[in-house]
């Protein structure tokens, strides 16, 4: 079994939104960045993994465990981190640790102590007085100290300053350095994802737009600039998304795996120039596609 | 300030309109049935037209939104005090009198209960004032100096005592005028303290509603000018001792049980002391047991749902990510509410059995059994809909509905009190169905887990996708 997370044909319907059908594959040992605009369905997909709502169709397997039939076993091996978790009811950090520790036989006290040191947390710290960043760190600590095989993070760095963000990613990288642990991270911090993740999936309007190794995905697409003097009105087609036009000058996003470049030449496009793009450029171009169209 | 007051009414007009209609109906009913005590309902209406609404705004980060507006802290405090204490008190009084006047106008043989309505209006004012003080006192912060902590805690204890005391004395205020006057006087003092708190309101100290429990350092101007100084790094020693005792669900249940049980026991003891002071000693009349015990058990159910369970509900998302099955989680949700109620019911029944007899002990047990039956569906509603305004209304309706429904069935079957014949089947239906429904919601509902941080950094329900 080479995949840590396999989502097949996942569908969740809401009155005004439908997630899926969604297929998503996270290889074992990968750091997988799940990106998408607000309201794309990232949190819904993650929630389904942990049984927070029931999917209308499809299957989810984590380490080969079915998310419904093997719910407890799945949660023993997978941990969730989100800035939306609330631990205030436990009052103090030490009590929250005591509560969570009770669920996991493999709880690593040494790791917990090391993380507390790294995150500047103490047992006696009152959770209500912790800053937003410190609460996120506590959430990460509670997830990492149980030594999960799969770590799922939903917007963990939202609202964190640069130093805290770096601390979070340092600990994440430490956690996966043995190559056995898998991280699925949903984030709007595209530069962070590009830097830390080795796989990426982009989701929009509940559908997966693209998925693959980070370098392959980024390398596959190019900004294309060309001129047209014969009056051709270029439209979106497979492998080509028109971004903007200034008189005869056209800007578009081009999929190098398609025949779009040849097609442009046959349509009389001149001075075609290709430029590399970043993940953020790609994200913005794909996210804006519908508005432009 | 005028805009602040109008904004409060504009946002809460549906609740206030409903409260106004009910208050009018209450005046009408008091005039129609002068022999029945309706003051408890007046208390409920006053509670939901005053600072309780403000507490929702504060919890949802209203203060954070108001802070950058061109308003002084004093204007904010004063505006809220006016909007939640004197104005609703006056309107409620007018409506109460109008309701009674309407009946007397229709049926001229009725006696206009001016004295009773006047007393009810005074109590309304006091309840509104006390609830404002209780809620607004939290804006002073509790992590300042020792004297501040002691002062705030003392005011809170006085406020809670005055709350329960005035609720108990409102029913028969004319029978003990001196004690009622003392309680009204205490209420008036607390109302004045609320006004002072509003006048002295400092945004910088309201850390609890700005996202921090402590006081926020707003900074002081440096006379010597601005200097570039290195940022201080956090050098707090990190202390961690690996816990050796149990954790997990048993820890959650035991810790919530102990604190809730102690709170409930203190509340019951306070009510017993107030009744004792009111000369409503239970041993003097068996009927008194039937009258007072349902009120006490109802208040216990009220407290545990609104002040213990609802805050805990915000942890549901986290609890669902832990290796706990939906069945077990549903059981835990119910147990958090039901176990302390069972324990307090057993304690009070034991005391009643020792000092009064088996019959009275059974009355207590039956009354608490009814509260268990009404608390169970409340757990389901709360898990189903989350920590939203409409849920509070639904919970209130459920609790009041159970109280009225059981009274109706009692009359229908000619039972002198809540008997096991009546409550047994209700419990038999409510507890298992609440468990099954809660389990279903935990499994199927996405809404139950949708949380997001508000402007305060606290968690709200109902995030996006």
Interface residues (C-beta under 8 A of the other chain):
Chain A: X12 X14 X17 X19 X38 X39 X40 X41 X42 X43 X44 X47 X50 X51 X52 X53 X54 X71 X72 X73 X75 X76 X79 X80 X82 X83 X84 X85 X86 X87 X88 X89 X90 X94 X95 X97 X98 X99 X100 X101 X102 X103 X104 X109 X112 X113 X116 X117 X120 X121 X122 X123 X124 X126 X128 X129 X132 X159
Chain B: X143 X211 X212 X213 X214 X234 X236 X237 X238 X239 X240 X241 X242 X243 X245 X246 X247 X248 X249 X250 X251 X252 X255 X256 X311 X312 X314 X315 X317 X318 X320 X321 X322 X323 X324 X325 X326 X443 X444 X445 X446 X448 X449 X451 X452 X453 X457 X459 X463 X464 X465
